[in-house]
Amino acid sequence: MTDLKELTSVLRGSVLFDVQMHEYTSMQVGGACVCVFTPADTADITAFLEWARRNEERYFVMGSGTNLIVRDKGVRSPIIRIKDTLDSLQVEQEDASGVVMTAGAGIPLAQLVKYCTEHGLSGMEPLAGIPGTLGGALAMNAGTAGGTVSDIVETVTFIERSGRTRTLNRKAMGFGYRTCRELSSSSIVVSAVVRLRKSDAKRVSSSVAAVLEEKTRTQPLNYPSSGSIFKNPPKVKAWKLLDEAGMRGVRVRGAKYSELHTNFIVNTGQARAEDVLTLIDAGIEKVREKTKIKLELEVVIIGEP
Ligand SMILES: Cc1cc2nc3c(=O)[nH]c(=O)nc-3n(C[C@H](O)[C@H](O)[C@H](O)COP(=O)(O)OP(=O)(O)OC[C@H]3O[C@@H](n4cnc5c(N)ncnc54)[C@H](O)[C@@H]3O)c2cc1C
């Protein structure tokens, strides 16, 4: 059994033990994680990876936990959390057409959207209202029908489990619908270079306002959730399939399929991960029975089964 306490002497960042994950995820469910490590900088990530390799220890990477459901029995491997750290933003190049910036993986998307709005930079508008960090957005290729984070990315820098640091351009990253091939294993994003177009601050601001207004109207933002539970199958919306399968408003204890947006499961208070997972299984089953379509998860589920 690895001595996790050793991490406090190996690392300079914050190392917390027995962390209640419902406090660290937007769904607000789940048991404890043995250890959550927030690195001080990239050298600290390298030190953590050295330790993980030496001890043959698995680990999980997280950002803000807005797309993450942790099971009730908790997580037995350490979590490396890239939030409230690696959150710098630096303009590298600016000309008449646009701006190229390097952003840390821990920067909240909302902060990037705010910066772009204030400086009249266009490109981030479709990402307005998506919670979470830039690192999480890259791993998920987060976005909306209007565009995804991969649209503005020039390069991504990440550290592999082996300790090797790599910088790949957008094409080589293998972005797909809510996935990124190069980030599907244990690699940790540390930063990305993004390119934004010069525009008019008023125009950017009104596009962002329209996106936010639409989300407020169509999503149950007053309850804890993980956003969309399922990916949209080709040519059809997951919420519609769930709706037609009768899942709207279906509840298991404190969790229910939102009446406002059937692809959201909300925590109405005191929900356990088990309730959310039961609803997920029921949704998959009902949609499969009715349409033969197998819904695929968009959310990431971790922890002891
Ligand atoms: C109310 C609400 C609305 C939402 N709306 C949208 C939406 O419109 N569109 C959309 O796409 N998503 C949406 N989401 C889902 C979620 O916000 C996004 O997927 C977000 O990008 C996740 O970022 P995060 O930092 O919270 O990542 P987490 O949830 O912490 O992690 C998600 C995944 O990313 C990986 N990851 C996180 N950080 C890193 C890193 N630094 N390096 C490598 N891997 C990493 C994790 O391992 C995990 O696999 C919504 C969620 C909520 C709660």
The ligand as a MOL file (V3000), in Angstrom:
LIG
                    3D

  0  0  0     0  0            999 V3000
M  V30 BEGIN CTAB
M  V30 COUNTS 53 58 0 0 0
M  V30 BEGIN ATOM
M  V30 1 C -24.6780 23.9760 -15.7340 0
M  V30 2 C -23.6990 23.3370 -16.6670 0
M  V30 3 C -23.7160 23.6600 -18.0100 0
M  V30 4 C -22.8120 23.0590 -18.9010 0
M  V30 5 N -22.8750 23.4030 -20.2090 0
M  V30 6 C -22.0130 22.8380 -21.0810 0
M  V30 7 C -22.0390 23.1740 -22.4690 0
M  V30 8 O -22.8360 24.0060 -22.9240 0
M  V30 9 N -21.1550 22.5520 -23.2940 0
M  V30 10 C -20.2410 21.6530 -22.8410 0
M  V30 11 O -19.4470 21.1390 -23.6430 0
M  V30 12 N -20.1810 21.3230 -21.5210 0
M  V30 13 C -21.0320 21.8830 -20.6440 0
M  V30 14 N -20.9750 21.5390 -19.3180 0
M  V30 15 C -20.0230 20.5050 -18.8670 0
M  V30 16 C -18.6860 21.0460 -18.3240 0
M  V30 17 O -18.8380 22.3330 -17.8190 0
M  V30 18 C -17.5950 21.0480 -19.3750 0
M  V30 19 O -17.3420 19.7410 -19.8560 0
M  V30 20 C -16.2760 21.6260 -18.8190 0
M  V30 21 O -15.4300 21.8980 -19.8930 0
M  V30 22 C -15.5680 20.7100 -17.8250 0
M  V30 23 O -14.4870 21.4230 -17.2350 0
M  V30 24 P -13.9950 21.0840 -15.7570 0
M  V30 25 O -12.7940 21.9260 -15.4930 0
M  V30 26 O -15.0860 21.2090 -14.7820 0
M  V30 27 O -13.5580 19.5690 -15.9370 0
M  V30 28 P -13.8620 18.3370 -14.9550 0
M  V30 29 O -15.3170 18.1170 -14.8490 0
M  V30 30 O -13.0980 18.4860 -13.6940 0
M  V30 31 O -13.2170 17.1490 -15.8060 0
M  V30 32 C -13.8290 16.7550 -17.0240 0
M  V30 33 C -12.8430 15.8850 -17.8110 0
M  V30 34 O -11.7230 16.6740 -18.1760 0
M  V30 35 C -10.5060 16.0880 -17.6950 0
M  V30 36 N -9.6320 17.1980 -17.2860 0
M  V30 37 C -9.9560 18.2590 -16.5050 0
M  V30 38 N -8.9000 19.0940 -16.3840 0
M  V30 39 C -7.8980 18.5270 -17.1060 0
M  V30 40 C -6.5400 18.8900 -17.3610 0
M  V30 41 N -5.9630 20.0160 -16.8790 0
M  V30 42 N -5.7790 18.0470 -18.1260 0
M  V30 43 C -6.3060 16.8990 -18.6430 0
M  V30 44 N -7.5860 16.5190 -18.4340 0
M  V30 45 C -8.3490 17.3220 -17.6700 0
M  V30 46 C -10.9210 15.1890 -16.5400 0
M  V30 47 O -9.9890 14.1270 -16.3750 0
M  V30 48 C -12.2870 14.7070 -17.0160 0
M  V30 49 O -12.1220 13.5980 -17.8900 0
M  V30 50 C -21.8750 22.1180 -18.4100 0
M  V30 51 C -21.8430 21.8110 -17.0470 0
M  V30 52 C -22.7400 22.4040 -16.1820 0
M  V30 53 C -22.6840 22.0630 -14.7190 0
M  V30 END ATOM
M  V30 BEGIN BOND
M  V30 1 1 1 2
M  V30 2 1 2 3
M  V30 3 2 2 52
M  V30 4 2 3 4
M  V30 5 1 4 5
M  V30 6 1 4 50
M  V30 7 2 5 6
M  V30 8 1 6 7
M  V30 9 1 6 13
M  V30 10 2 7 8
M  V30 11 1 7 9
M  V30 12 1 9 10
M  V30 13 2 10 11
M  V30 14 1 10 12
M  V30 15 2 12 13
M  V30 16 1 13 14
M  V30 17 1 14 15
M  V30 18 1 14 50
M  V30 19 1 15 16
M  V30 20 1 16 17
M  V30 21 1 16 18
M  V30 22 1 18 19
M  V30 23 1 18 20
M  V30 24 1 20 21
M  V30 25 1 20 22
M  V30 26 1 22 23
M  V30 27 1 23 24
M  V30 28 2 24 25
M  V30 29 1 24 26
M  V30 30 1 24 27
M  V30 31 1 27 28
M  V30 32 2 28 29
M  V30 33 1 28 30
M  V30 34 1 28 31
M  V30 35 1 31 32
M  V30 36 1 32 33
M  V30 37 1 33 34
M  V30 38 1 33 48
M  V30 39 1 34 35
M  V30 40 1 35 36
M  V30 41 1 35 46
M  V30 42 1 36 37
M  V30 43 1 36 45
M  V30 44 2 37 38
M  V30 45 1 38 39
M  V30 46 1 39 40
M  V30 47 2 39 45
M  V30 48 1 40 41
M  V30 49 2 40 42
M  V30 50 1 42 43
M  V30 51 2 43 44
M  V30 52 1 44 45
M  V30 53 1 46 47
M  V30 54 1 46 48
M  V30 55 1 48 49
M  V30 56 2 50 51
M  V30 57 1 51 52
M  V30 58 1 52 53
M  V30 END BOND
M  V30 END CTAB
M  END
